[in-house]
């Protein structure tokens, strides 16, 4: 109603100014009114800058699920100013870094090197006395990491704009992160941190099913824990039954025609090496391994 009451026309421009959730809502709105307003994104969080606005996916969450209503719609312009990152609380900064950690695990090379270097002991000590609860990155590190994040997205979206095939790699860890986020309650776990915990679950599964060696998993998990060691999962933890209820209804379910006891996510054999025999890069495996990981993490079966 607001768009029509305010005199919006086919030549109007919609500007989204804020974090990732707002970018998603703005993109969905702009894409459906008059079959498409011109759209400009001004992301103000690190996650929105390198991960959300660089995708043409727009969505909202409905019926207790994640990102299950949406369309594909490309912005006309994206304006980024990393100065906004200086205004972010720790949780928001860590959330943006979490998706960069995911890219590091997926692609290795410069992505892994840049991420690990930004978290080197010397850099953190110089910036903030090495305090785990007070992470501050130098401007040049933020610029470098953001460029790496944008490059990771653009390299894939150039060949798979809708992220249904090669682009599905960006879903690494998301089956379990989305389930945890919904089980805890929206907003309790920063999304990027949830993704990192989801990656730890995926690496556990990968070793259990013989895809990842113990040494490769140790290297992978050491990199991921550069973030998760700074953000412990809150107590009380939701039940495994509740988390698995969400995980077994993930938006990717059905792509691989899973059996009732199977679940889908990506798996890697080592940093930079994705393992899949399906065009979507996804893999399916027995849900019991996921349940084992949650149990080891201290999630109760019932509450």
N, C-alpha and C positions, 0 to 999 in steps of 0.2 A: 504494500500500500504506500509506504513512504516514497518509493521510487516514482510512482505515478503522481502522488500528491505534490511532490517537489518539482514536477515538470520534467522528469527524465525523458530523454529522447534517444533515438538510435545513434546520435552523435555525441552522447554524454560520455564522460570518462569517470570510471570508478577507481578511487585510490584506496588501497589497503595499507594502513599504517599500524604496525604492531608485530606481534609474535606469530608463530606458526599456525595456531588454531584460528586466529583472526584472518590470516592469509587464506586458509582453506575455505572459510565461510565466504570471504569476499570474492574469491575466485569462482566459487559455485554460484553465488548471486549474480556476478557479472556475466557468467556464461549462459544463464537461462533467461534473463530478462531481455526481451526483444531478440532472442537467440544470440545475444552477445553484445554487451557494452565493451568499449575499449577499457583495458585494465592496466593499472600501474601498481606495482608492489613497492612499498618502502619498508623492508623488514628491519625490525629493531632488536632481534635476538640473533645470536650466532647460529642457532639451529635453523631459523627461518632463512637466514642469508644463504647458507651453502647447501641446504637440504630441501627445504619446503618450496621456496619460490623458484628454484631451478628445475622443478618438475611441473608438468602440465596437469598432473592429477590434482583434483580438488575433491574434498569430501567432508562429510559430517558423520558422527557416530549416532546410531539409532538402534533401538531394541536390544540394548546391552552389548552391542558389538562395536568393533572398531572400523571406521572408515568404510561403512557398507552402503552409503548413499553418496553418489558423486558423479562427476563428469570429467572429461578432459578439456581443458581450456588454457590457451597460452596467453600470457600477458604481452602487452605491447612494449612495456618497459619495466625494468627492475633497477631501482636506485639503492645502492648499498653504501652505508657509512659506518665503518667499524668503530667509530667513536661511541656509538650506542652501546657497544660491548662493555665500555667502562662503567655503564650505569647498571649492569646486570648483577643480580644477587648470585651467590655461588652456585646454587642449584641450576640456574639457567645457563651459566657458563659451562658447567659440567655436562649439561644435557647436550649442548652443541658440540662439545668435544667427544661425547659418546658416539655420535654418528660418524665422526672423523676416525675414531678408533675402529669402527666397523669397516670403513673404507681401507684402513691400514691392514686389517686382517684379510680382507678380500683380495686386494690388489698388490700388497707388499711393496717392494721397490721404494720409490720416492715417498709414497704415502706412509709406509711404515717408518721409514727413516725420519721423515719430517715430524711425525707424531711423537716418536720416542725422543728425538732430540729436544722437542719443546718441553718434555718432561724430565730432562736431564737434571741431576742433582744440583749442578753448578748454577743452572739457569734459575731453578726454583729458589735456591738459597739466596741468590742475588736479589730476586724480586720480592720475596716475602719471608725470608728467614727459614725457608724450608717447612713452614707450618702446613700440615696436611689439611687443616680446616680453612686455610686462607690461600687459595690459588690465584696467582696473578701472572699473566703472561705478558711479555714485552710486545710492543706494537708490531715489530717485525715478525714475531712468531705468529701473531694473530693473522696478519696479512698473508703469510706463507701458508698457514693451515687453511684459511678460507679459500685461497686460490686452489689449493690441492682438492678441497671439497667440491668446488665448482667444476674443476677439470674432470674429476671422477664422474660427476653426473653428465657433463657434456659429452665425454667420450662415449658413454653408453647411449645417451638419448639421441645422438646423431644417427644411430642405427636402429633404435627401438624407442621411439618417442613415448609410447604408451606404457612402457615398462612391463610388458607381458611376457617377454622372452628373455633376451639378454639382460634387460633392466630389472628382472626379478631378483638379480643378485642383491639389490639393495634391501631385500626383505630378510637378509641374514640376521638370525636371532629374534626376529620380530614375532614369530608365532608365540614364543614364550614370554617376550616382553609385553606384548599386547595383553596376554592372559593375566600376567601379574598386575599390570596397570589397572585392568578392569576389576580384578579380584580385590585389590587394595582399596579401590575407589578412585575415581578420576582426580588427578592432581596430586596424589600422594607420592608418586614416584616420577621424577623427571624422565621424560621419554628416552633421552639418550642414555641415561643411566640404566633404565630398564632394558634397553637394547644390549648394553654390555653384559648384564646378568644373563640375558637370553643367549648371548654368544658363549658364555661359560657353560650353559646348559648344552648348547649344540656341540661344543668341543668334547664334553663328557660323553655324549651319545656317539660322536665320531670315533672316539677311542674304543668304546664298548663294542661297536659293530665292525671294528677292524680297519677303519679307514684312516685314522690318525694314530701315529705312534705316540708313546708316552713322552718322548723328548719333544716332538713337534707340539704336543698339547701343552707341555710345560712352557715352551717359548710363546705360544699363542696366549695362554692364560696370564703369563707374567706381564705382557703388554696390556691386556684388558684390565688387569688389577691396578695399573697405574691410575685408573679412575675409580674402580669399585672399592679399593682400599680407602678412598676418600669419602665414600658415601655408602654406609651400611644400610641394608634393608631394615625398615622400621619394624618394631614390635607393637602389637602382636601380629604375627604373620597369618594371612588367610589360610584356610585349609587347602590341602592338595586337591581334594575333590572339587572345590570351588574353582581353583586355578585351572585344573584340567577340563572342567566344564566349558570354560571360555576357550581354551586352547583347541579343543576338539571341534569347535565351531568357528575357527579362524577363517578369514575371507579367502585364503588360498586352498581351503579344503575342497576336494572334488577335481582339482586339476590333474592329479595323479590317480584318481579313482581308488582311493585308499580303502582297505578293509576296515572293519569296525574297530580293530585294535591298533590301527596305524595312525600316524600323525606326520605332518609335512613341515619341513623347513629346509634351509640350505645346510650343507656340510662342507668343510674344507679339510684337506689332508695335512695342510701346513699353511702358514701365513703366505698368502698370495696364490694358493692352489685350490680352486673350487672343484668339487667332485660331483658329477651328475651325468646320467646318460639320457636326460630329458631336455628338450629345447628350452624349457623354462629355467633350467639350472636347479630345479627343486629335487629333493630326495624324500622318500617316505621310509619310515622305520617304526618299530614297535614302540608304543607309548610307554611301556614299562620302564624304559631307560630314562625317560623324562621324569616319571614319577620317582624313580630312584634318586635322581639329582635333587629334586625338590625336598625329598626326605632327608638327604645328606645336608641340605642347607638349613634344616631345622623347621621346615613347614610341617604342621601337624596334619594328620589325616582327617580329623574332625575337630570341631570347636564346640 
